[in-house]
Amino acid sequence: MKEMDYKKNCTSYKKGQQIFHENTYPFGLYCISSGKIKIARTGDEGKEQIIRLAKAGDILGYRALLSGDKYSCYAEAIEDSSLCFIPKDEFLNLVNKNANVSIGLMKLLSEDLKVAQQKITDLAQKPVRERLAEALLVLKETYGFEGDDATLNVVLSREELANIIGTATETTIRLISEFKNDGIIELNGKKIKIIQIGKLTKIANIHD
């Protein structure tokens, strides 16, 4: 850690600024110091598909770095964020000489595969209403609540929510309105407050 602290450099990114770009080769590893990041890719018709959301403490770009591939997606700040960058050679040298780092990366890649498989299944089998409910619960698990223990501690546009669950923005707006009318959530601008998390979990059709 001391070696990496010495060799890393940190950069601030404004909301909407891309950290790395789709179809480019990686030059190193990114670690999120603060802020929130979306990892997304561009579909055939130019529509964004959000793959996952990341928070402080997460690392980005390791799959492409380890495989030597180009990035299959891009990373963009969804609020002002700070990230540290570890150069490719320094990171790969650490992986080669430290078994614990290698094992940790294998666990991360395995978890990524598990999440990707679940997302593919959900998109293929779950109705959009269930996918939206699940997405709101994932946002809660990822970023938590604000001080009131009910308002999601992240602000996403309706289009971004639609891009997470793979549907039209208009459909997302309609479903959010339905959730509001049913007393499951409350809205304050783009902020979403979860009033009945039990009902939301039931709609999401999530089983332990």
N, C-alpha and C positions, 0 to 999 in steps of 0.2 A: 504493500500500500504506500509506503514511504517513497519507493522508487517511482510508482505511478503518479503520486502527488507532485513529484519533482518534474516529471516529463509531460504532464497534461497541461492544457491551456483552456481557459473558460471564456465563453462568449455569451453575450445577451442577445436574445431574439425578440423582436416585436411581434405582437399578435398578427397572424397572417403570413409571417415570414417563413420560408421553407428552410429546413435544416439540411436535408439532402434531397436530391432529385431522382425521380424515376429514370431508369435506364442509364444511370451513370455508375462508374466503378467506385467502390468505397476506398477512402484513404485512411480510415481509422474508425474508432469506436466512439460513440456518443453516450455520455452519462448525464441524466437530467438532475441538475442541482435544485432547481425550483421551477414551478410552472406546470403547464399541461400541454401535451402534444398529441396530435392525431396522426396515425399512420394510415395512409390511404393509397389507392391506385386508381388509374383512369381507365374506365370501361371503353368498349368498342365505340360507343357513340359520344365519348367525351365526358360521360357522367362519372362523378366521383363515387367510389365505394370505400367507406371507412372500414379498415381491417381491424384495428384495435385502437385503444386510447391508452396513453401512458402518463405517468405521474413522477414526481420527485423520487429518486432512488432507482428508477428503471434504466436499463441500457438499451440502446438502439443500434441497429445496423450490424449485429453480430452474425446473422445468418449469411448475408452476402460476403462479409469479411472472411468468414471461415471457408466458404465454398469457392471464393474467387469469382463469383458471379457479379453481374450488374445488379443494382437495387431493383427489385420487382415492384417497389412502391416508393412513395415519398413521405417525408415527415414534415409536419407544419405546426407551428405554435398556435394554439387556440386561445392563449393569453400570453402576456409578456412572460418570457421564460429565460432561464440561464442554464446552459449546458456546458459540460467539460468534454474536451476532445483528447483522445489518446491515439497517437499515430499508429498506423497499421503495424509497422515493424516492431515497435515496442510492445504492442498488445500480443502479437503472435509469438514473440520471444517469451513473454510471460506464460502464455498457454503451454508452450513446449516444455518449459522447465518447472511448471507447477501443476501437479496432478489434481489438486483441489479445485483450481480454476477450470481445468478441463472437464472435471466431473460436474461442476456447477453449470458450465455451458451446455453439457449434454442434458441436464435436467431442464434448463430453460428451453432448449429446442424441443424436447419431449412435450413440455407443457404447451408450447406454441402449436405443435401438431395436434394435441388433444383439443385445444380451443378451436383450431381451424376446422377439425372434423365436426365438432359440435355445431359450429356456425353454418357449415354446409348442410347439415341435417336440418337445422332450424329453418333455413331459407327454403329448403325443399319441402318440408312437411308442416311447419307451423303456420297458421293464419297470421296475417299482418298484425291483428290486434294483440295476439300473444307475443309476437316478436317485439312490439313496442313496449309492452309491459316488462318483458325481460330486459330490454335495453335500459329502461329507467332503473331497474334493480341493479344492473351491471354498473351504471353510472354511480349509484349509491355505494356499491362495493369498492369501486375504483377511487372515487374522490371524496366519499363521505358526505356529511351534512354540514351546513353552516351552523352558527351558534344556536339556532332555534331547534336543532335536532330534527329538522323536517325538510328544509330547503336544500336541494342538491347543490353541492359546492362546486358547480361547474355551469357555465353558460354556453349553450350550443344553439345555433340557429335551427329553425324547423327543417331547413334543407339538410343540415348536417345530421339531424336525427333520422331523417328519411334515408340518408346515405349509409347510416349504420344498419338499418333494418332492411334495406334493399327494396324501397317502394317509392312512390311519387310523393313529392312534398305536399300536394293537396290532400292525399290520403292521410298523411301524418297529422296535418292540421285538423282534419275532421276527427280523427281518433283522439287527439289530445283534448279537443272540445268535448267529446263524449266522456272521457275520463273526468273532466272538470264537472260536467253536468251531473255525473253519477256520484260526485263528492269524493272521488278517489284522490284527486290532486287539486291544488290551487295554483293559479298563475299570477305572477307579478312581472309583467313584461315577458322577457325570455326565460326568467327564472321559474323553476318548477318546484312546488312544495308537495311532498307526498303526505297525504292525510291518512289514508288507509292502506298501510303497507301489506296487511294480510290479504285484502281484496286484490291488490296488485299482483301479489305472489300467486294467488289462485288463478287470475286471468292468464298469467305467464305460463301456467301449467308446469311449474317447476316442482320436481320431486327430489327429496334428499336421497 
